[in-house]
Amino acid sequence: MSARNSSDGLKVDLYELTMAAGYFQNKTDVRATFELSCHTMPENRSFLVACGLEQIVEYILHLRFEDEDIAFLKGLPVFQHVKNDFFDYLKKFKFSGEVWAMPEGEIFFAREPVVQIEAPIIEAQILETYLLSVTNIESLVATKAARIVAAARADGIARGVIDFGSRRAHGPEAGVLAARASYLAGCVGTSNVYAGKRFGIPVYGTMAHSWVEAFDSEEESFERYHAAFPESIILLVDTYDTVRSVRKIVQMPLREKLKGVRLDSGDLKTLSKRVRNVLDKAGLPHVKILASGNLNEYKIAELVKARAPIDSFGVGTDMVTSRDYPALDLTYKLVQIQEKNGTLKYKSKTSPQKKTIPGKKQVFRQYDGKGMFKNDVIGLATEKAPEGAQMLLRPVIHDGKLTEALPSLKAVRETAAVKLAQLPLDFTDIYKKQSGKVEYTKKILQLKTMEQL
Amino acid sequence: MSARNSSDGLKVDLYELTMAAGYFQNKTDVRATFELSCHTMPENRSFLVACGLEQIVEYILHLRFEDEDIAFLKGLPVFQHVKNDFFDYLKKFKFSGEVWAMPEGEIFFAREPVVQIEAPIIEAQILETYLLSVTNIESLVATKAARIVAAARADGIARGVIDFGSRRAHGPEAGVLAARASYLAGCVGTSNVYAGKRFGIPVYGTMAHSWVEAFDSEEESFERYHAAFPESIILLVDTYDTVRSVRKIVQMPLREKLKGVRLDSGDLKTLSKRVRNVLDKAGLPHVKILASGNLNEYKIAELVKARAPIDSFGVGTDMVTSRDYPALDLTYKLVQIQEKNGTLKYKSKTSPQKKTIPGKKQVFRQYDGKGMFKNDVIGLATEKAPEGAQMLLRPVIHDGKLTEALPSLKAVRETAAVKLAQLPLDFTDIYKKQSGKVEYTKKILQLKTMEQL
């Protein structure tokens, strides 16, 4: 979770550390720039939401190699000829470079650097694996969540979406990171209690089916729940028979405190209408309906279109695993090196289908007269922004130190809302596949053409 | 990663803790049995590999609620009417119940309990979220890895598969858990260094494209790598032009120490044949070819079928995210409760499509005369095993204590190999969709029919 946990220095691919040992012998004076970007846009995604920078920064600022981790490395056969001065270096390791990044909540597209690291090559190299995996889960889930949230209010009614996915996330840590990412992208909260404590995200929960089953009757389970939580109750009504359950509830004294009912299975469109009807006829029009059960943006869009009277959605598996596209095509590529004497060398791969574009970059975003996204221009970091364009990559760490405190999660959540609202409707329409217009400056195109082995 | 990390008690869905507070008022004397199972088989999977028990056990044995976590809970509005005696209970929380589980490496199918917890209901309830998420990532990846490993040796040649997926896993912890799961299922190692330290998994790595690019020529990058790691080198040859790169290498003095080359892009079938040809003509038939680049079981099967001369595979994203099926349909369901006076009550949900089968269970596995898997019979835990059948659920924790030390990862890896070998070929054929024959005993079927609200 945090770089202050034990052994974070080893949570990398082995080659980062063998490369580091090699660079220590050969390239200590060389500064390198690496860019983290998404190689291709996912299918069924028109935009990506930048997320994970806070965890990346925490990792970079606190990354150290502990004695027992260094001892482990020394014992690996591959390091048998590596001299002790490298391990002494690791012992004193502290990131001293520069980090430029898009703020969390920013919209990005394929080929645009989201994070750019410039540092002694050995330092920049070591960060690769951790940065990629954090950006993968958080940007992946933030992007999926943004689509789900958009679907839930496609008709202009602001239905809340709550993250219920921790149990199906890829392990406990992934559940916490997914809770953060989905909140950033517009969810109203999460079921994950630790995410509530760690990140200040509102936590939500209703009741378990096992609670209802643990009592001799459904009524008793509801009454006992009400006794324990007298102020505000949301009852889970689908353990046996949804509509019958609601018919019972509206006859019970606890109806006075009832805030909502949760449907978790069956045909949510029909059931929500029938349940709404029972509640309304019983004089409970203020009682809300929360629906869950294998939901995603497409199912929610259909429910909204069918005017299912659902007030909020609990979404789990599809959101926290980004089930229809569970990994971003992220890479961390060397784009230039600067030797001790100041010589700058542009770097790129020329492998088929994996060509990279050299040079330390900036992304310039242009808006139309109404403040809506128009297009992006990728240029060299040294180029001047086109008239009126916004520079998306901003300095985050300078000389190994944070340039300024990162914004709070609530603030980046607001940023994301603003940025998503600046996207033309075709982008947030979940059924359309748009591609943000991304151009290159002449200078970059020249480099691309000129770059030779 | 470990239950001894901070705040593991909060890495649950809020409702586990509100239920706990409710049970504390109502059901302290009730023992409950919950079963963790997969509701439906994934598409494109004929079997599942049980994985994650070691992490589950570590969590259960060490789960505590720290003071600051309890303070956080007390501050949540939902707990405002919950009395202090519940929080005092949490302070002293220690799991006191029973855990029965399939050993890691065992094969399982939908509807079969993989883990079964019997404990005071409050204790059993709290474990739900964590157990599900750990089982999800580990069994998911072990299952996918088993298919990939099977594809890599479909022609009887034992090609190694190495986990290269950490960078695309759902966060750093998921990468480590995926490394463990894929090794258990037959991979020969991982690139993840921490997984090597934590679990004793062999760690592998080659070199980065950035290493090759960081030098003025590819030759220089290879020479400097050889100088740093003189004993054994595997060179990455696709940064610019794969075949040209290998032609250069075979002329270099370092060819004497060359153990392998790695292809990471392009048409691996054609390239591996051309590279093999260059190596063989240069008198280097012992130099191995490692291939990687967005591989999965289907692509590997095609390469094997086309007799591509590849000796081992590095597999990443598709394996660690189980890309074609990134979440198991796991549930944790109450199946019976026992009241203080000894009364046993069977419990089940009757929601449409989500019906559950009551009763504390055992899974009896039957083999044919050749020791191959024949079928499973799910019965009550109290039933006698059919003649010659094996009982898959075994006691792991009794009265809150480990019954015996868990087997080492190497041992469970061997278990998995044996269990996979006992599956008829139709199950491990990646193109076929089999379904393990799973029957119920009469007693279970009677319960299923009799069970009423």
Boltz contact constraints between the chains, C-beta under 6 A:
constraints:
  - contact:
      token1: [A, 7]
      token2: [B, 194]
      max_distance: 6.0
  - contact:
      token1: [A, 10]
      token2: [B, 193]
      max_distance: 6.0
  - contact:
      token1: [A, 10]
      token2: [B, 194]
      max_distance: 6.0
  - contact:
      token1: [A, 10]
      token2: [B, 197]
      max_distance: 6.0
  - contact:
      token1: [A, 11]
      token2: [B, 172]
      max_distance: 6.0
  - contact:
      token1: [A, 11]
      token2: [B, 194]
      max_distance: 6.0
  - contact:
      token1: [A, 12]
      token2: [B, 193]
      max_distance: 6.0
  - contact:
      token1: [A, 13]
      token2: [B, 166]
      max_distance: 6.0
  - contact:
      token1: [A, 13]
      token2: [B, 191]
      max_distance: 6.0
  - contact:
      token1: [A, 13]
      token2: [B, 205]
      max_distance: 6.0
  - contact:
      token1: [A, 14]
      token2: [B, 191]
      max_distance: 6.0
  - contact:
      token1: [A, 14]
      token2: [B, 193]
      max_distance: 6.0
  - contact:
      token1: [A, 14]
      token2: [B, 203]
      max_distance: 6.0
  - contact:
      token1: [A, 14]
      token2: [B, 205]
      max_distance: 6.0
  - contact:
      token1: [A, 15]
      token2: [B, 205]
      max_distance: 6.0
  - contact:
      token1: [A, 15]
      token2: [B, 207]
      max_distance: 6.0
  - contact:
      token1: [A, 15]
      token2: [B, 208]
      max_distance: 6.0
  - contact:
      token1: [A, 18]
      token2: [B, 205]
      max_distance: 6.0
  - contact:
      token1: [A, 19]
      token2: [B, 208]
      max_distance: 6.0
  - contact:
      token1: [A, 19]
      token2: [B, 211]
      max_distance: 6.0
  - contact:
      token1: [A, 22]
      token2: [B, 225]
      max_distance: 6.0
  - contact:
      token1: [A, 22]
      token2: [B, 228]
      max_distance: 6.0
  - contact:
      token1: [A, 25]
      token2: [B, 228]
      max_distance: 6.0
  - contact:
      token1: [A, 26]
      token2: [B, 224]
      max_distance: 6.0
  - contact:
      token1: [A, 72]
      token2: [B, 197]
      max_distance: 6.0
  - contact:
      token1: [A, 81]
      token2: [B, 230]
      max_distance: 6.0
  - contact:
      token1: [A, 129]
      token2: [B, 166]
      max_distance: 6.0
  - contact:
      token1: [A, 129]
      token2: [B, 167]
      max_distance: 6.0
  - contact:
      token1: [A, 130]
      token2: [B, 172]
      max_distance: 6.0
  - contact:
      token1: [A, 132]
      token2: [B, 167]
      max_distance: 6.0
  - contact:
      token1: [A, 133]
      token2: [B, 167]
      max_distance: 6.0
  - contact:
      token1: [A, 133]
      token2: [B, 169]
      max_distance: 6.0
  - contact:
      token1: [A, 133]
      token2: [B, 171]
      max_distance: 6.0
  - contact:
      token1: [A, 133]
      token2: [B, 172]
      max_distance: 6.0
  - contact:
      token1: [A, 133]
      token2: [B, 175]
      max_distance: 6.0
  - contact:
      token1: [A, 136]
      token2: [B, 168]
      max_distance: 6.0
  - contact:
      token1: [A, 137]
      token2: [B, 170]
      max_distance: 6.0
  - contact:
      token1: [A, 137]
      token2: [B, 171]
      max_distance: 6.0
  - contact:
      token1: [A, 166]
      token2: [B, 13]
      max_distance: 6.0
  - contact:
      token1: [A, 166]
      token2: [B, 129]
      max_distance: 6.0
  - contact:
      token1: [A, 167]
      token2: [B, 129]
      max_distance: 6.0
  - contact:
      token1: [A, 167]
      token2: [B, 132]
      max_distance: 6.0
  - contact:
      token1: [A, 167]
      token2: [B, 133]
      max_distance: 6.0
  - contact:
      token1: [A, 168]
      token2: [B, 136]
      max_distance: 6.0
  - contact:
      token1: [A, 168]
      token2: [B, 327]
      max_distance: 6.0
  - contact:
      token1: [A, 169]
      token2: [B, 133]
      max_distance: 6.0
  - contact:
      token1: [A, 170]
      token2: [B, 137]
      max_distance: 6.0
  - contact:
      token1: [A, 170]
      token2: [B, 170]
      max_distance: 6.0
  - contact:
      token1: [A, 170]
      token2: [B, 174]
      max_distance: 6.0
  - contact:
      token1: [A, 171]
      token2: [B, 133]
      max_distance: 6.0
  - contact:
      token1: [A, 171]
      token2: [B, 137]
      max_distance: 6.0
  - contact:
      token1: [A, 171]
      token2: [B, 173]
      max_distance: 6.0
  - contact:
      token1: [A, 171]
      token2: [B, 174]
      max_distance: 6.0
  - contact:
      token1: [A, 171]
      token2: [B, 177]
      max_distance: 6.0
  - contact:
      token1: [A, 172]
      token2: [B, 11]
      max_distance: 6.0
  - contact:
      token1: [A, 172]
      token2: [B, 130]
      max_distance: 6.0
  - contact:
      token1: [A, 172]
      token2: [B, 133]
      max_distance: 6.0
  - contact:
      token1: [A, 173]
      token2: [B, 171]
      max_distance: 6.0
  - contact:
      token1: [A, 173]
      token2: [B, 173]
      max_distance: 6.0
  - contact:
      token1: [A, 174]
      token2: [B, 170]
      max_distance: 6.0
  - contact:
      token1: [A, 174]
      token2: [B, 171]
      max_distance: 6.0
  - contact:
      token1: [A, 174]
      token2: [B, 174]
      max_distance: 6.0
  - contact:
      token1: [A, 175]
      token2: [B, 133]
      max_distance: 6.0
  - contact:
      token1: [A, 177]
      token2: [B, 171]
      max_distance: 6.0
  - contact:
      token1: [A, 191]
      token2: [B, 13]
      max_distance: 6.0
  - contact:
      token1: [A, 191]
      token2: [B, 14]
      max_distance: 6.0
  - contact:
      token1: [A, 193]
      token2: [B, 10]
      max_distance: 6.0
  - contact:
      token1: [A, 193]
      token2: [B, 12]
      max_distance: 6.0
  - contact:
      token1: [A, 193]
      token2: [B, 14]
      max_distance: 6.0
  - contact:
      token1: [A, 194]
      token2: [B, 7]
      max_distance: 6.0
  - contact:
      token1: [A, 194]
      token2: [B, 10]
      max_distance: 6.0
  - contact:
      token1: [A, 194]
      token2: [B, 11]
      max_distance: 6.0
  - contact:
      token1: [A, 197]
      token2: [B, 10]
      max_distance: 6.0
  - contact:
      token1: [A, 197]
      token2: [B, 72]
      max_distance: 6.0
  - contact:
      token1: [A, 203]
      token2: [B, 14]
      max_distance: 6.0
  - contact:
      token1: [A, 205]
      token2: [B, 13]
      max_distance: 6.0
  - contact:
      token1: [A, 205]
      token2: [B, 14]
      max_distance: 6.0
  - contact:
      token1: [A, 205]
      token2: [B, 15]
      max_distance: 6.0
  - contact:
      token1: [A, 205]
      token2: [B, 18]
      max_distance: 6.0
  - contact:
      token1: [A, 207]
      token2: [B, 15]
      max_distance: 6.0
  - contact:
      token1: [A, 208]
      token2: [B, 15]
      max_distance: 6.0
  - contact:
      token1: [A, 208]
      token2: [B, 19]
      max_distance: 6.0
  - contact:
      token1: [A, 209]
      token2: [B, 349]
      max_distance: 6.0
  - contact:
      token1: [A, 210]
      token2: [B, 334]
      max_distance: 6.0
  - contact:
      token1: [A, 211]
      token2: [B, 19]
      max_distance: 6.0
  - contact:
      token1: [A, 213]
      token2: [B, 334]
      max_distance: 6.0
  - contact:
      token1: [A, 213]
      token2: [B, 347]
      max_distance: 6.0
  - contact:
      token1: [A, 224]
      token2: [B, 26]
      max_distance: 6.0
  - contact:
      token1: [A, 225]
      token2: [B, 22]
      max_distance: 6.0
  - contact:
      token1: [A, 228]
      token2: [B, 22]
      max_distance: 6.0
  - contact:
      token1: [A, 228]
      token2: [B, 25]
      max_distance: 6.0
  - contact:
      token1: [A, 230]
      token2: [B, 81]
      max_distance: 6.0
  - contact:
      token1: [A, 238]
      token2: [B, 351]
      max_distance: 6.0
  - contact:
      token1: [A, 239]
      token2: [B, 349]
      max_distance: 6.0
  - contact:
      token1: [A, 240]
      token2: [B, 350]
      max_distance: 6.0
  - contact:
      token1: [A, 240]
      token2: [B, 453]
      max_distance: 6.0
  - contact:
      token1: [A, 265]
      token2: [B, 351]
      max_distance: 6.0
  - contact:
      token1: [A, 265]
      token2: [B, 354]
      max_distance: 6.0
  - contact:
      token1: [A, 266]
      token2: [B, 352]
      max_distance: 6.0
  - contact:
      token1: [A, 317]
      token2: [B, 327]
      max_distance: 6.0
  - contact:
      token1: [A, 321]
      token2: [B, 326]
      max_distance: 6.0
  - contact:
      token1: [A, 321]
      token2: [B, 327]
      max_distance: 6.0
  - contact:
      token1: [A, 323]
      token2: [B, 326]
      max_distance: 6.0
  - contact:
      token1: [A, 326]
      token2: [B, 321]
      max_distance: 6.0
  - contact:
      token1: [A, 326]
      token2: [B, 323]
      max_distance: 6.0
  - contact:
      token1: [A, 326]
      token2: [B, 326]
      max_distance: 6.0
  - contact:
      token1: [A, 327]
      token2: [B, 168]
      max_distance: 6.0
  - contact:
      token1: [A, 327]
      token2: [B, 317]
      max_distance: 6.0
  - contact:
      token1: [A, 327]
      token2: [B, 321]
      max_distance: 6.0
  - contact:
      token1: [A, 334]
      token2: [B, 210]
      max_distance: 6.0
  - contact:
      token1: [A, 334]
      token2: [B, 213]
      max_distance: 6.0
  - contact:
      token1: [A, 337]
      token2: [B, 214]
      max_distance: 6.0
  - contact:
      token1: [A, 347]
      token2: [B, 213]
      max_distance: 6.0
  - contact:
      token1: [A, 349]
      token2: [B, 209]
      max_distance: 6.0
  - contact:
      token1: [A, 349]
      token2: [B, 239]
      max_distance: 6.0
  - contact:
      token1: [A, 350]
      token2: [B, 240]
      max_distance: 6.0
  - contact:
      token1: [A, 351]
      token2: [B, 238]
      max_distance: 6.0
  - contact:
      token1: [A, 351]
      token2: [B, 265]
      max_distance: 6.0
  - contact:
      token1: [A, 352]
      token2: [B, 266]
      max_distance: 6.0
  - contact:
      token1: [A, 354]
      token2: [B, 265]
      max_distance: 6.0
  - contact:
      token1: [A, 453]
      token2: [B, 240]
      max_distance: 6.0
